Amino acid sequence: MTERRAKRALFDAFAVIGKAVSSGRRIEILDILANGDRSVEALSVQLELSVANTSQHLQVLRRAGLVSSQRAGTSVIYSLATAEVFGFVRALREVAAARVTGIGDLTTAYLGRSDPEPSISRQELSELIASGVEPLVLDIRPREEYLAGHIPEATSVPLEELPTAIRHLPKDREVIAYCRGPYCVYSRAAVALLRRRGFRARRLEDGLPEWGAEGRAIARGP
């Protein structure tokens, strides 16, 4: 193989990743898997796609080395192949947000306008927990995602349960809510409800994957 042909082959190999993420649904799958392993059936429900269509997307991602799978009983469970895959997805989002025309408008259409109060950074939350202030940290994601991994100090209160659970929350502690990442609506909705009920509440910037990506502890199980 000539030097030129070898270089072309190398860059064509790089393009395999680009082809794998040429579908928004496949990027969405990677975003979901960053919050925990999923079966094909569970992913199809979240994506609102057929199991067959979801499986096809997963096979493309698996062939590109972005996801891995293992059998659990009658189900096949998928996960991100390595931690570097989430770093790639994160970088992809950031470049798109900075360079693709209309991303800002699409984000606003999905998430709504900016929070009336600033969110709390991951570093600030770490410092609050370490100082003994003990804010009430709520994981607003579905329960199975909490069990797959969560901030150690967090309590699981899925968004649909919050209107009932809110009557039992102490009002003398600040509430910090978090969910899946920067494009997740759960924590925004939770903070809006908490504020309306008179709580001091803020949203953690980004979500659990970003928390873990910086080397912070992740707890698993109940």
C-alpha positions as CSV (number, residue, x, y, z in Angstrom):
1,M,0.0,0.0,0.0
2,T,1.4,3.4,-1.0
3,E,1.7,6.2,1.6
4,R,-1.2,8.1,0.0
5,R,-3.5,5.0,-0.1
6,A,-2.6,4.3,3.5
7,K,-3.5,7.8,4.6
8,R,-6.8,7.6,2.8
9,A,-7.6,4.3,4.4
10,L,-6.8,5.8,7.8
11,F,-9.1,8.8,7.4
12,D,-11.8,6.6,5.9
13,A,-11.6,4.6,9.1
14,F,-12.1,7.8,11.1
15,A,-15.2,8.4,9.0
16,V,-16.8,5.2,10.3
17,I,-17.5,7.1,13.5
18,G,-19.0,10.0,11.6
19,K,-21.3,7.7,9.6
20,A,-22.4,6.0,12.8
21,V,-23.5,9.4,14.3
22,S,-25.1,10.7,11.1
23,S,-28.5,10.0,12.6
24,G,-30.0,12.1,15.4
25,R,-31.6,9.0,16.8
26,R,-28.3,7.3,17.2
27,I,-26.8,10.3,19.0
28,E,-29.9,10.3,21.2
29,I,-29.2,6.6,22.0
30,L,-25.7,7.4,23.1
31,D,-27.1,10.3,25.3
32,I,-29.5,7.9,26.9
33,L,-26.9,5.2,27.5
34,A,-24.7,7.8,29.2
35,N,-27.2,7.6,32.0
36,G,-27.1,3.8,32.3
37,D,-27.4,0.5,30.5
38,R,-30.7,-0.2,28.6
39,S,-32.4,-3.1,26.8
40,V,-33.5,-2.7,23.2
41,E,-37.1,-2.6,24.4
42,A,-36.5,0.1,27.0
43,L,-34.6,2.2,24.4
44,S,-37.4,1.8,21.9
45,V,-39.9,3.2,24.4
46,Q,-37.8,6.2,25.2
47,L,-37.1,6.9,21.5
48,E,-40.7,6.1,20.5
49,L,-39.4,3.8,17.7
50,S,-40.2,0.2,16.9
51,V,-37.9,-2.4,18.5
52,A,-36.7,-3.4,15.0
53,N,-35.8,0.1,14.1
54,T,-34.0,0.7,17.4
55,S,-32.1,-2.5,17.0
56,Q,-30.9,-1.4,13.6
57,H,-29.6,1.8,15.0
58,L,-27.8,-0.1,17.8
59,Q,-26.1,-2.4,15.3
60,V,-24.7,0.6,13.5
61,L,-23.3,1.9,16.7
62,R,-22.0,-1.5,17.8
63,R,-20.1,-2.0,14.5
64,A,-18.5,1.4,15.0
65,G,-17.3,0.4,18.4
66,L,-19.4,3.0,20.2
67,V,-21.7,0.6,22.2
68,S,-21.3,-2.8,23.6
69,S,-23.9,-5.4,24.5
70,Q,-24.4,-8.4,26.8
71,R,-27.2,-10.9,27.2
72,A,-29.2,-10.8,30.5
73,G,-31.8,-13.7,30.4
74,T,-33.9,-13.1,27.3
75,S,-32.8,-9.5,26.9
76,V,-29.8,-7.9,25.3
77,I,-28.5,-5.0,27.4
78,Y,-26.5,-2.1,25.7
79,S,-24.1,0.3,27.2
80,L,-21.5,2.8,26.0
81,A,-18.4,1.0,25.0
82,T,-16.0,3.2,27.0
83,A,-16.0,6.4,28.9
84,E,-14.4,8.1,26.0
85,V,-17.6,7.6,24.0
86,F,-19.4,10.0,26.3
87,G,-16.5,12.5,25.9
88,F,-17.1,12.3,22.1
89,V,-20.8,12.9,22.4
90,R,-20.2,15.8,24.8
91,A,-17.8,17.4,22.4
92,L,-20.1,16.8,19.5
93,R,-22.9,18.6,21.3
94,E,-20.7,21.5,22.2
95,V,-19.4,22.0,18.7
96,A,-22.9,21.8,17.2
97,A,-24.2,24.3,19.8
98,A,-21.4,26.7,18.9
99,R,-21.4,26.3,15.1
100,V,-24.7,25.0,13.8
101,T,-27.1,27.8,12.8
102,G,-30.5,27.5,14.7
103,I,-29.3,25.3,17.5
104,G,-30.1,28.1,20.0
105,D,-33.7,28.4,18.7
106,L,-34.2,24.7,18.8
107,T,-32.9,24.5,22.3
108,T,-35.2,27.2,23.4
109,A,-38.2,25.6,21.7
110,Y,-37.4,22.3,23.6
111,L,-36.3,23.6,27.0
112,G,-37.9,27.0,27.2
113,R,-36.2,30.2,28.2
114,S,-33.3,30.4,30.5
115,D,-33.8,29.8,34.2
116,P,-34.9,32.9,36.2
117,E,-32.1,32.0,38.6
118,P,-28.6,30.6,37.8
119,S,-28.0,26.9,38.1
120,I,-25.5,25.5,40.5
121,S,-22.2,24.2,39.1
122,R,-20.9,20.7,39.8
123,Q,-17.9,22.2,41.7
124,E,-20.2,24.4,43.9
125,L,-22.4,21.4,44.8
126,S,-19.3,19.3,45.6
127,E,-18.1,22.1,47.9
128,L,-21.6,22.5,49.6
129,I,-21.7,18.7,50.3
130,A,-18.1,18.7,51.7
131,S,-18.8,21.7,53.9
132,G,-21.6,20.0,55.7
133,V,-24.4,22.3,54.5
134,E,-26.2,19.3,53.2
135,P,-28.5,20.5,50.5
136,L,-31.3,18.2,49.6
137,V,-30.2,16.6,46.3
138,L,-33.0,15.2,44.2
139,D,-32.5,12.8,41.2
140,I,-35.5,13.6,39.0
141,R,-34.8,10.9,36.4
142,P,-36.8,7.6,36.1
143,R,-36.1,5.1,39.0
144,E,-34.1,2.7,36.8
145,E,-31.7,5.4,35.9
146,Y,-31.1,6.3,39.5
147,L,-30.5,2.6,40.3
148,A,-27.9,2.4,37.4
149,G,-26.0,5.3,38.9
150,H,-26.5,8.5,40.9
151,I,-24.8,11.2,43.0
152,P,-24.2,9.4,46.4
153,E,-26.1,12.0,48.4
154,A,-29.1,12.1,46.1
155,T,-32.6,10.9,46.8
156,S,-34.7,9.4,43.9
157,V,-37.9,11.4,43.2
158,P,-38.9,10.8,39.6
159,L,-40.6,13.9,38.1
160,E,-44.0,12.3,37.9
161,E,-43.8,11.5,41.7
162,L,-42.7,15.0,42.7
163,P,-46.2,16.6,43.1
164,T,-47.0,14.0,45.7
165,A,-43.6,13.8,47.3
166,I,-43.2,17.5,47.6
167,R,-45.4,17.7,50.7
168,H,-42.8,15.6,52.6
169,L,-39.7,17.6,51.7
170,P,-38.2,19.9,54.3
171,K,-38.4,23.6,53.5
172,D,-35.5,24.6,55.6
173,R,-33.0,23.0,53.2
174,E,-32.1,24.2,49.7
175,V,-33.1,21.7,47.0
176,I,-30.8,20.8,44.1
177,A,-32.4,18.9,41.3
178,Y,-30.6,17.1,38.5
179,C,-31.4,14.9,35.6
180,R,-29.7,13.5,32.4
181,G,-27.7,16.4,31.0
182,P,-27.9,19.9,29.5
183,Y,-30.8,18.9,27.2
184,C,-33.0,17.3,29.8
185,V,-36.3,19.0,30.8
186,Y,-36.9,17.0,34.0
187,S,-34.8,19.1,36.4
188,R,-36.1,22.4,34.9
189,A,-39.7,21.3,35.5
190,A,-38.9,20.1,39.0
191,V,-37.2,23.4,40.0
192,A,-40.1,25.4,38.6
193,L,-42.6,23.4,40.6
194,L,-40.5,23.6,43.8
195,R,-40.1,27.4,43.5
196,R,-43.9,27.8,43.1
197,R,-44.3,25.8,46.3
198,G,-42.0,28.1,48.2
199,F,-38.8,26.0,48.2
200,R,-35.3,27.4,47.6
201,A,-34.4,25.3,44.6
202,R,-31.7,25.3,41.9
203,R,-30.9,23.0,39.0
204,L,-27.5,21.3,38.7
205,E,-25.8,22.3,35.5
206,D,-25.7,19.6,33.0
207,G,-26.4,16.2,34.6
208,L,-25.2,12.9,36.0
209,P,-22.9,11.9,33.1
210,E,-21.0,15.2,33.3
211,W,-20.7,14.8,37.1
212,G,-19.1,11.3,36.7
213,A,-17.0,12.4,33.7
214,E,-15.0,14.7,36.0
215,G,-14.0,11.8,38.3
216,R,-16.7,12.4,41.0
217,A,-18.2,9.4,42.8
218,I,-21.2,7.6,41.4
219,A,-23.3,5.4,43.6
220,R,-25.3,2.4,42.3
221,G,-28.3,0.6,43.6
222,P,-31.0,1.8,45.9
